[in-house]
Amino acid sequence: MTESNNQPYHHGDLRRVLIEAALGMLQEDKGLQFTLREIARRAGVSHAAPYRHFSDKVALLTELAEVGFEKMGEQLTAAIQENLPIEEQLIAIAKAYIKFGTSNPALYQLMFSADAGEKEDERAMATLNILITLLKRGQEEGAFKIRPLQGHAAACCAMVHGLTMLAIHGLLEPEKFGENPIESALATLLEGIAN
């Protein structure tokens, strides 16, 4: 079957093609202001085709948010260098987190937005578990204070998420927060959990 743009409709690829089209639109200035019809047009399929995989726009946004957590998790994992001290690994994943958010601002904000509907949290939890595993290793090595891991994780997530949002919105101004606000904040975070 050939659709409006003379592009073949590939049954096995439709879900992936729709997600990629939507991710592309998120990177543009439109943000979340697209319709399933626009996604279908960009994917080169009929206007009804997206409904074969997503019941509505919220279902697509939910999937995009979960894909975002998966992509973030990949970047956090790639940032971990086992040969470095655990403290440097923690800083490296914090910087990777911030870089992911600032490089993908619309996707990042969607990941933490009610616009994405009810998330299954499996991929979000996998991303959080990267941090928890690193914190646990730090405790086992004696580098981090022995406190509940979830508390350490909450402190790390709150600070890094806040820094990411401030950076996305251009609010980490040197006159307010100094020349290297991210470096300074992450050093403060590390001091708070280090032994």
Backbone bond lengths (Angstrom), bond angles and torsions (degrees), N, CA, C in turn:
res aa  C-N    CA-C-N  psi(-1)  N-CA   C-N-CA  omega(-1)  CA-C   N-CA-C  phi
1 M - - - 1.448 - - 1.515 109.19 -
2 T 1.303 118.05 135.13 1.456 122.91 178.79 1.516 108.76 -111.92
3 E 1.326 115.94 136.07 1.455 121.23 -176.43 1.526 110.60 -98.57
4 S 1.315 115.76 -171.25 1.458 123.39 -171.43 1.520 114.28 -56.84
5 N 1.322 119.46 -33.25 1.457 121.48 -177.39 1.522 112.07 -93.92
6 N 1.331 117.05 16.24 1.451 122.99 -177.23 1.525 112.45 58.01
7 Q 1.316 116.40 26.54 1.446 120.97 175.57 1.519 108.11 -101.01
8 P 1.319 117.54 137.10 1.458 119.08 -179.63 1.521 111.53 -67.00
9 Y 1.303 114.69 146.19 1.453 122.18 177.11 1.519 107.14 -90.71
10 H 1.326 116.99 117.57 1.465 121.62 -179.01 1.519 108.05 -106.54
11 H 1.314 115.99 109.26 1.470 119.60 -177.72 1.523 112.38 -56.21
12 G 1.322 117.55 -42.28 1.455 120.63 -177.03 1.511 114.04 -70.70
13 D 1.316 117.61 -20.30 1.457 121.39 -175.67 1.524 113.88 -105.28
14 L 1.313 118.59 -6.71 1.461 120.33 -170.07 1.525 112.75 -57.07
15 R 1.303 118.74 -49.00 1.465 121.08 -178.05 1.531 110.48 -58.03
16 R 1.334 116.40 -48.31 1.462 121.17 -179.92 1.524 110.86 -62.51
17 V 1.318 117.35 -43.19 1.465 121.45 -179.33 1.530 110.68 -63.60
18 L 1.312 117.38 -40.67 1.469 121.22 178.30 1.531 110.75 -64.55
19 I 1.325 116.23 -43.31 1.470 120.42 179.36 1.521 110.06 -63.94
20 E 1.328 117.38 -44.69 1.469 120.10 179.33 1.531 111.36 -63.36
21 A 1.331 116.40 -39.74 1.466 119.63 177.74 1.526 110.44 -62.81
22 A 1.317 116.23 -43.58 1.467 120.09 179.66 1.529 111.21 -66.66
23 L 1.336 117.35 -40.86 1.467 120.10 176.90 1.527 110.27 -61.14
24 G 1.324 116.31 -39.76 1.458 120.32 177.04 1.517 111.87 -61.63
25 M 1.314 116.05 -41.79 1.467 119.63 179.49 1.526 111.34 -68.46
26 L 1.339 116.89 -33.45 1.470 119.78 176.59 1.524 110.89 -62.51
27 Q 1.326 117.23 -34.91 1.456 121.05 -179.13 1.526 111.83 -71.42
28 E 1.320 116.46 -20.09 1.454 120.33 179.59 1.527 109.71 -82.38
29 D 1.283 116.34 175.07 1.462 121.34 -176.94 1.524 113.90 -66.45
30 K 1.318 117.90 -14.09 1.461 119.87 -176.57 1.526 112.99 -70.45
31 G 1.331 118.00 -22.95 1.446 120.28 -176.97 1.516 111.02 59.78
32 L 1.320 117.17 -125.87 1.468 121.91 -179.08 1.518 113.21 -88.75
33 Q 1.304 116.81 3.29 1.466 120.83 -174.32 1.526 112.91 -83.64
34 F 1.307 117.77 46.00 1.459 121.53 175.87 1.522 108.77 -118.05
35 T 1.313 115.52 163.26 1.461 121.23 178.73 1.524 109.19 -114.10
36 L 1.324 116.53 163.37 1.465 120.33 175.32 1.528 110.06 -62.63
37 R 1.309 116.54 -31.32 1.471 120.91 177.65 1.533 109.73 -62.29
38 E 1.342 116.52 -43.40 1.466 119.90 178.66 1.531 111.26 -65.54
39 I 1.319 116.16 -38.62 1.465 120.36 177.80 1.528 109.13 -61.91
40 A 1.336 116.48 -45.57 1.464 120.80 179.43 1.526 110.39 -59.98
41 R 1.316 117.01 -43.88 1.465 121.50 -179.81 1.520 109.96 -60.95
42 R 1.315 116.03 -46.57 1.469 119.67 -179.82 1.527 111.28 -64.93
43 A 1.317 116.81 -35.42 1.469 121.03 179.61 1.523 111.87 -78.00
44 G 1.333 117.24 -12.24 1.453 121.41 178.93 1.513 113.56 75.86
45 V 1.335 115.66 33.81 1.461 120.38 179.17 1.530 109.32 -126.20
46 S 1.317 115.78 172.29 1.461 119.68 -179.46 1.527 110.55 -64.88
47 H 1.321 115.71 160.42 1.469 120.62 179.98 1.521 111.87 -64.44
48 A 1.315 117.21 -24.22 1.466 120.94 -179.49 1.530 112.39 -85.15
49 A 1.327 117.51 -19.08 1.469 121.01 -174.04 1.529 114.44 -56.27
50 P 1.333 120.82 -42.21 1.473 119.14 -179.20 1.533 113.55 -58.15
51 Y 1.325 116.59 -28.29 1.468 120.07 -177.46 1.516 112.40 -70.91
52 R 1.319 117.35 -9.60 1.468 120.29 175.22 1.521 110.86 -72.74
53 H 1.331 116.65 -21.55 1.464 121.32 -178.68 1.523 113.79 -119.97
54 F 1.334 117.07 -24.03 1.464 120.97 -177.06 1.518 108.98 -133.57
55 S 1.322 116.03 123.45 1.466 120.12 -176.13 1.532 112.02 -65.50
56 D 1.340 116.72 -29.19 1.460 121.48 179.38 1.525 108.43 -163.32
57 K 1.313 116.20 -178.06 1.457 120.74 -178.56 1.523 111.76 -62.78
58 V 1.323 117.80 -36.94 1.464 120.77 179.84 1.529 110.39 -61.33
59 A 1.325 117.41 -39.19 1.467 120.42 177.99 1.532 110.43 -62.61
60 L 1.333 116.39 -40.70 1.465 119.86 177.22 1.525 110.32 -66.03
61 L 1.327 118.02 -43.38 1.463 121.10 179.53 1.528 111.09 -63.13
62 T 1.324 116.96 -37.40 1.462 120.91 177.17 1.518 110.02 -61.41
63 E 1.322 116.37 -45.10 1.466 120.18 178.33 1.524 110.77 -64.22
64 L 1.328 117.85 -40.86 1.463 120.49 178.36 1.526 111.12 -60.63
65 A 1.322 116.71 -41.63 1.465 120.47 178.39 1.519 110.32 -62.16
66 E 1.314 117.14 -42.88 1.462 120.37 -179.96 1.523 111.03 -67.12
67 V 1.329 116.94 -37.74 1.465 120.92 175.10 1.532 108.81 -62.80
68 G 1.322 116.93 -38.61 1.459 120.98 177.32 1.515 111.84 -59.18
69 F 1.339 116.80 -44.74 1.463 119.34 178.28 1.524 111.27 -64.04
70 E 1.315 116.21 -37.66 1.459 120.27 177.86 1.533 110.53 -62.98
71 K 1.329 116.53 -46.95 1.471 120.95 179.59 1.533 110.79 -64.24
72 M 1.330 116.67 -40.37 1.459 119.56 177.65 1.527 110.10 -62.78
73 G 1.319 116.17 -43.56 1.466 120.39 178.75 1.518 112.04 -58.42
74 E 1.317 116.64 -39.80 1.468 120.85 177.68 1.518 110.33 -62.07
75 Q 1.326 116.68 -41.77 1.464 119.78 -179.52 1.528 111.78 -70.28
76 L 1.324 117.39 -36.97 1.465 119.65 177.22 1.526 110.36 -65.01
77 T 1.322 116.07 -44.45 1.472 120.68 179.18 1.520 110.69 -60.85
78 A 1.328 116.57 -42.70 1.462 120.43 179.91 1.528 111.86 -64.80
79 A 1.320 117.76 -26.82 1.466 121.44 -178.02 1.523 112.92 -77.30
80 I 1.319 116.96 -18.07 1.467 120.48 -177.50 1.526 109.39 -78.79
81 Q 1.309 115.39 121.86 1.464 121.64 175.35 1.523 107.38 -115.84
82 E 1.319 115.56 106.07 1.467 122.01 -173.51 1.531 113.24 -57.07
83 N 1.332 117.80 -24.96 1.463 120.32 -177.49 1.531 112.70 -77.93
84 L 1.328 116.90 -10.68 1.471 120.46 179.29 1.522 110.85 -88.81
85 P 1.329 117.48 156.87 1.470 119.75 173.70 1.531 109.85 -58.82
86 I 1.304 115.74 150.00 1.472 121.42 -175.75 1.525 111.48 -58.21
87 E 1.324 117.58 -34.73 1.463 120.57 179.20 1.536 110.78 -62.31
88 E 1.325 116.41 -41.56 1.462 120.67 178.86 1.527 111.16 -69.01
89 Q 1.325 116.23 -32.52 1.464 119.71 176.90 1.533 110.19 -66.05
90 L 1.327 116.58 -39.95 1.462 120.53 178.64 1.537 110.27 -63.12
91 I 1.317 116.55 -44.85 1.465 120.33 178.13 1.530 109.77 -63.13
92 A 1.320 116.69 -39.19 1.471 120.57 -179.06 1.532 111.27 -63.19
93 I 1.345 117.75 -41.80 1.469 117.39 -179.79 1.529 110.81 -73.82
94 A 1.327 117.07 -30.32 1.467 119.45 176.08 1.530 109.63 -64.21
95 K 1.319 116.82 -43.71 1.467 120.53 178.75 1.528 110.87 -66.48
96 A 1.331 117.15 -37.77 1.470 120.64 177.99 1.526 110.16 -64.41
97 Y 1.320 116.59 -39.33 1.465 122.53 177.51 1.529 109.86 -60.20
98 I 1.334 115.84 -50.32 1.467 120.84 -178.76 1.527 110.22 -63.15
99 K 1.318 116.71 -42.09 1.470 120.21 179.30 1.523 110.76 -62.85
100 F 1.340 116.89 -41.48 1.463 119.45 177.84 1.526 110.00 -59.31
101 G 1.326 116.31 -48.12 1.464 120.60 -177.81 1.514 112.97 -63.38
102 T 1.334 117.04 -42.95 1.461 119.50 -177.99 1.530 111.91 -75.72
103 S 1.318 117.28 -23.53 1.472 120.92 177.20 1.523 112.01 -82.63
104 N 1.320 116.54 -20.92 1.469 122.98 -177.49 1.523 109.80 -133.28
105 P 1.325 118.21 58.85 1.472 119.51 -170.18 1.525 114.92 -59.93
106 A 1.322 118.31 -42.18 1.470 119.24 -178.96 1.522 110.82 -68.07
107 L 1.325 116.76 -42.49 1.469 120.13 178.39 1.520 110.20 -64.74
108 Y 1.324 117.11 -44.79 1.466 121.08 179.91 1.528 110.92 -58.33
109 Q 1.321 116.37 -47.87 1.465 119.25 -179.24 1.526 111.27 -65.34
110 L 1.329 117.16 -35.19 1.462 120.61 175.99 1.526 111.01 -62.60
111 M 1.317 116.75 -39.03 1.464 121.35 -177.69 1.532 112.04 -57.97
112 F 1.317 116.65 -28.60 1.463 121.19 -177.79 1.530 111.96 -112.03
113 S 1.316 116.04 19.43 1.458 121.31 -174.43 1.525 111.96 -107.74
114 A 1.318 115.54 150.23 1.462 120.87 173.21 1.528 111.19 -69.45
115 D 1.343 117.54 -16.49 1.465 120.95 178.32 1.521 111.74 -61.09
116 A 1.328 116.35 -24.01 1.461 120.33 -178.19 1.521 112.02 -83.87
117 G 1.304 118.41 3.72 1.462 120.51 177.02 1.520 111.83 69.47
118 E 1.324 114.70 -159.82 1.462 121.65 -179.89 1.521 109.61 -79.61
119 K 1.314 116.09 115.96 1.457 120.61 179.36 1.523 109.43 -90.13
120 E 1.322 115.57 147.54 1.460 120.09 177.37 1.518 111.22 -74.55
121 D 1.306 117.57 -20.30 1.461 125.00 175.66 1.522 115.62 70.76
122 E 1.327 119.72 0.22 1.459 120.19 -179.13 1.528 111.04 -62.20
123 R 1.322 116.93 -48.44 1.468 119.99 -179.57 1.515 111.03 -74.22
124 A 1.329 117.80 -33.02 1.466 120.44 176.23 1.532 109.64 -65.29
125 M 1.318 116.80 -41.97 1.473 120.48 178.75 1.527 111.08 -66.28
126 A 1.321 117.49 -36.92 1.469 120.24 177.95 1.529 109.73 -61.78
127 T 1.325 116.39 -38.80 1.467 120.55 178.36 1.527 110.04 -67.81
128 L 1.316 117.42 -44.74 1.467 120.73 177.40 1.524 110.96 -61.59
129 N 1.320 116.90 -36.89 1.469 120.44 -179.19 1.519 112.89 -65.10
130 I 1.328 118.21 -23.78 1.467 120.70 174.09 1.521 108.61 -61.47
131 L 1.330 116.50 -46.04 1.463 121.68 178.53 1.528 110.68 -65.86
132 I 1.319 117.07 -47.55 1.467 120.36 -177.76 1.525 111.04 -60.56
133 T 1.322 117.29 -41.02 1.465 121.18 178.59 1.527 110.44 -62.52
134 L 1.318 116.61 -41.88 1.464 120.66 178.78 1.526 110.74 -65.50
135 L 1.323 116.67 -43.11 1.463 120.19 178.04 1.529 111.33 -63.37
136 K 1.306 116.88 -40.30 1.478 121.08 178.60 1.528 110.27 -62.88
137 R 1.324 116.65 -44.13 1.468 120.04 177.22 1.521 110.32 -60.15
138 G 1.342 115.94 -41.16 1.460 120.12 179.13 1.512 112.05 -62.02
139 Q 1.327 116.65 -38.38 1.466 120.06 176.60 1.526 110.44 -67.90
140 E 1.308 116.51 -44.22 1.470 120.44 -179.97 1.520 112.04 -62.03
141 E 1.332 117.01 -33.72 1.465 121.70 179.29 1.527 111.91 -82.77
142 G 1.334 116.90 -6.37 1.458 120.58 -179.73 1.520 114.33 82.91
143 A 1.335 117.04 9.31 1.465 120.72 -178.06 1.524 111.99 -84.04
144 F 1.338 117.12 -29.67 1.464 121.56 -177.42 1.519 110.06 -115.78
145 K 1.328 115.44 147.69 1.455 121.93 178.64 1.523 110.49 -57.38
146 I 1.315 114.87 145.77 1.460 120.14 176.74 1.527 107.39 -84.99
147 R 1.291 114.12 102.81 1.462 123.80 176.18 1.516 105.53 -142.63
148 P 1.326 118.49 168.29 1.473 118.75 177.63 1.535 110.79 -55.79
149 L 1.327 115.61 130.25 1.461 121.08 -178.16 1.522 112.23 -56.94
150 Q 1.330 116.70 -38.16 1.457 119.55 -178.84 1.524 111.14 -64.05
151 G 1.330 116.96 -33.36 1.463 120.53 177.23 1.520 111.54 -67.13
152 H 1.332 115.83 -45.19 1.467 119.61 175.38 1.526 109.89 -60.27
153 A 1.325 116.43 -44.98 1.465 120.92 -178.71 1.528 110.73 -62.35
154 A 1.334 116.96 -41.97 1.468 120.39 179.21 1.527 110.83 -62.18
155 A 1.333 116.51 -42.47 1.467 119.89 178.93 1.527 110.73 -63.31
156 C 1.323 116.36 -44.98 1.471 120.40 179.24 1.523 110.94 -62.88
157 C 1.325 116.32 -48.17 1.470 120.06 -178.01 1.522 111.70 -63.35
158 A 1.325 116.50 -42.95 1.464 119.90 -178.76 1.524 110.81 -61.90
159 M 1.321 116.37 -45.10 1.456 118.51 -178.14 1.527 111.35 -68.99
160 V 1.322 116.96 -46.57 1.462 119.79 -175.79 1.526 110.74 -69.60
161 H 1.325 117.26 -37.18 1.469 119.92 176.15 1.528 110.02 -63.91
162 G 1.310 116.89 -44.85 1.463 120.69 178.59 1.519 111.78 -60.83
163 L 1.328 117.07 -44.14 1.462 120.56 177.65 1.523 111.05 -61.89
164 T 1.331 115.86 -40.62 1.462 120.05 -179.95 1.525 110.61 -63.29
165 M 1.321 116.86 -46.53 1.470 120.11 179.96 1.539 111.07 -63.48
166 L 1.320 116.85 -42.30 1.460 119.43 177.53 1.528 110.97 -61.84
167 A 1.324 116.35 -41.24 1.471 120.39 179.16 1.526 111.01 -66.19
168 I 1.323 117.17 -42.90 1.466 120.77 179.20 1.522 110.54 -57.55
169 H 1.309 116.67 -40.72 1.461 120.86 -176.02 1.533 112.96 -90.87
170 G 1.334 116.50 7.75 1.463 120.27 176.74 1.511 114.35 67.64
171 L 1.322 116.97 30.16 1.461 120.62 -174.39 1.530 114.22 -101.18
172 L 1.326 117.84 1.85 1.467 119.97 177.96 1.531 108.75 -88.32
173 E 1.306 114.62 62.86 1.462 121.41 -175.66 1.524 110.16 -76.91
174 P 1.345 116.88 134.80 1.464 120.77 -178.67 1.526 113.75 -56.86
175 E 1.344 117.14 -35.53 1.467 118.66 -179.15 1.535 111.97 -68.13
176 K 1.311 117.44 -20.47 1.468 120.64 177.78 1.527 112.21 -96.81
177 F 1.346 116.14 -40.58 1.463 119.88 -170.35 1.525 114.71 -120.30
178 G 1.334 118.08 6.28 1.460 120.71 179.70 1.520 111.65 90.11
179 E 1.326 114.63 177.50 1.462 120.77 -173.99 1.525 113.61 -71.25
180 N 1.295 118.74 -34.57 1.472 122.26 -177.25 1.530 110.23 -127.93
181 P 1.325 117.27 67.85 1.464 119.08 -173.08 1.532 114.16 -63.37
182 I 1.309 117.35 -35.42 1.470 118.93 -179.46 1.518 109.94 -68.76
183 E 1.325 116.86 -46.80 1.473 120.75 177.92 1.528 110.81 -58.19
184 S 1.329 116.01 -45.91 1.468 120.25 -178.41 1.527 111.64 -63.82
185 A 1.325 116.39 -43.50 1.468 120.08 -179.26 1.522 111.08 -65.90
186 L 1.327 117.07 -41.27 1.466 119.53 -179.98 1.523 111.22 -68.10
187 A 1.323 117.47 -34.43 1.469 120.21 175.34 1.528 110.19 -64.29
188 T 1.317 116.70 -39.32 1.471 121.44 177.75 1.524 110.19 -65.45
189 L 1.322 116.80 -42.42 1.473 121.15 177.14 1.519 109.83 -58.64
190 L 1.318 116.64 -47.60 1.456 120.80 -178.16 1.528 111.26 -62.65
191 E 1.335 116.74 -40.45 1.463 120.38 177.51 1.524 111.17 -60.97
192 G 1.322 116.74 -33.61 1.448 120.68 -178.55 1.525 114.62 -71.40
193 I 1.313 117.29 -28.16 1.469 118.79 -178.76 1.519 113.57 -107.35
194 A 1.345 117.56 -13.16 1.454 120.88 -177.45 1.519 111.47 -74.03
195 N 1.307 115.10 150.23 1.470 122.23 174.71 1.511 109.85 -77.70
